[in-house]
Amino acid sequence: MNMQEAADRADSILDATFAHIKPAVEWVHGESTEGSCDVSRRRAVLTVISERQRGGFLGVVERGWKKAGYRHLGVNASAESPATYFETEDGFRVRLLIGGGGQAFFEVATPCVEKSQVTPPSSASGNPSSVGGHIPRPNIRSPFWSAGAP
């Protein structure tokens, strides 16, 4: 597998993750980085995840990853920045972190693979109006995920 193929696999992991989140959330691509033999793909959720719903959001994602056969590596139970970490059977590391303002950040880091050129993610952003530039703070309200948020 080369870096482009690994990046495509990382994108498919993220696509599958977001497909299992119900109700759906809006998101944008985050920074994609390349190391000497690995790639990281990131996405940021634009839907406000209220403090009351953060545990449920983490649970939905964790259940989806466990169902996909991913191995749980650990959790950060911090009230300010809860996070969960998993690894796929083929060595891709996946992370969900809830940051400031209830913004959820996903990252998939590939294992070391054959060096190659890497193109940007090909999947359309979950929020086409926010493509490009900096990642905005979560600003989209959901009757479910934003319940109880100011």
Phi, psi and omega in degrees: 000136176258178185297324178294315178297321178294320177297319177297320177296317178300317178298320180292326175297315179294318178302314181295321179299311182292331178294335181270353180277116180232130352295155184297153175243158176266146186210167172226158174292139172264193180292136174254127182238152179237131174263199180288334180210017182216166182224145171238132176246140183227151173221146177241136180274131179266346177285133177292125174255109184294158179303322180295330185261355185299317178298319178295321179295313177302318181297318178301314181293314180301316179298320178296318180291320177296318179298328179282357178091012180286148180266130180285125181261328181171179182214148170249111185271014179303135179294329182281323183219067179296146181210156175224145186231134180223167175223135178283167179298333181261020170087014176274131179266130180239144182219143168235125179234133174261117183257199182302143179069014180077020181278127180267135179238128177250144175217139171237122178252129183278159169288173177291128182225181180295134181298137176197171173291152180228130177267161177297163179305142182264342181289143180290143178299150177287356178214086185303335181286349182245023182282136177087159177075199182285162179275120179288157173297159178298128185218009181250125184269139176238132178304330181268298187291333182264003183305127179088355179280145179294000000 
